[in-house]
C-alpha cells in the first residue's frame, strides 16, 4: 500500500497500523515521490491526502489509476470545512478515478477495512 501525506506523523501512523494488520505499507511525502516509485513498484492500494503543499493530487490520479487499474484509492482531506477542498471537485474526482473519500480525522480501522474490501461492489439480493 502506498500512503502519500505531507503530515509525516499521520503517514507514519497509517503505515504502522496497516503493517500491524498484515499489509505492506510505505509512505511518500510528495506526489513526485510516488510517481517515481510507480516506475519500479506495484501497489495494491493507495491512501492519498487531497491537499499536498499548495495544490491537490488531482493531477497525480491518472498515473496512479493507469498503473494500478483495479487498486482501491482512498482520498483523505481535512479541508472541506475550511474551504481548501471543494466538494464539486472532489465529487468529480472520486467518480472519475473510482476513489473513496474519508475526512480527517478518520479511524484507521475504516481505512484498513476499505482497503481490505477493495471497493468491489457487493452482490445485490434478489
N, C-alpha and C positions, 0 to 999 in steps of 0.2 A: 504494500500500500504506500502511496506517495502522499505526503502531507505538505502543503505549501501554506505557510503563515509567517508573517514578519514579526509576530509575537513569539519569540524564542521559547518562553516559558510554556505558553499554551501548546505550541507544536511539540515540545518535549513531553508534556503531559499526555497528549493524544498518542504519541508514539509509544510511550511506556504502557499505557492502558491497552492498546491494541496488541502489543507484544505479550502482555500478561494473558491475553485471551487467545494467544497462539498464532497471531498474524505477524507476518514480516512487514514491518513499517519503517519508513525512513522519512526524515523531514528535509525540506528545502526552504530557504529563506525568500527566494525570489522565483518568479516565473521563468526567468532565463536559466536558473539552475535546473529547474525541472525539465525545460526543453533540452538542455544538454544531456541530462540523464536519460531522456526518452530515446536518444540516439543509440544508446547501448543497452538499455534495460527495459524490461516489460513489467508493467504494474497491473495488478488485478483490481485496483480501485484507487480512488482519489478523494481526498478531503482538501478543498481549496478555499482559502479566505478570499472573499469577494474583493475586498479593498487591499491592495498591496502598494505601499508608498502613496503616490499622489493619484494613482489610477485604479482601474479594476482589472479583473482577469479575463474579461470577455475575449480579448484577442488571443489568449492562451488556449482557449477551449477547442478551436478547430484542430490544433495539433494533438491535443490530448485525445479527442474523440477519434481522429483518424488512426492513431497508433494503438488505441485500445477501444475498438468499436462497441464492445459489449460490457465494458467495465462500469461499475457504479461510480457516479460522480456526486459528491456532496459539496455544496457551496455553503460556507459559513459567512454570516455577517452580523455585526452588531450595530450597523449604521442606518437601519431603516428609520428609526425614530429620530435620529439626529439629522437625517436628510442626506447623508453621504451615499446611500444606496437608494435608487429609485425603483419602486415596485414594478412599474411597467417594464423597465429594462430587465429586471430580474425575471419577471414572468416570461418574457420572450426568450431569454437566455435559457431558462430551465426547460422550456418546451423544445427549443432547437437542439439542445445537447442532452436531452433526457437526464436531467440532473434533479436532485432534491435540495431544498433549502432548509437550513437549520439556523435559527437565530442564536447568537451568543448572548449570554452563556447557555450552553446546552449540556445535557447529560452525556457523558462518554458512552454509557450503555446504549443510548439511542443511536449514536454514530456507529458503534460496533454492529448493532442489530441491522441497521440499514445496509452496511457493507456486506454482512453475512447473508442477507436475503438477496442481495444483488439486484434489487429492484425488478425482479421478474414478476410479471402480473400473476396474481393469484387466480386459480381456476374459479369460474363462476358456477354457482349452483344452478341446476335446472336446465 
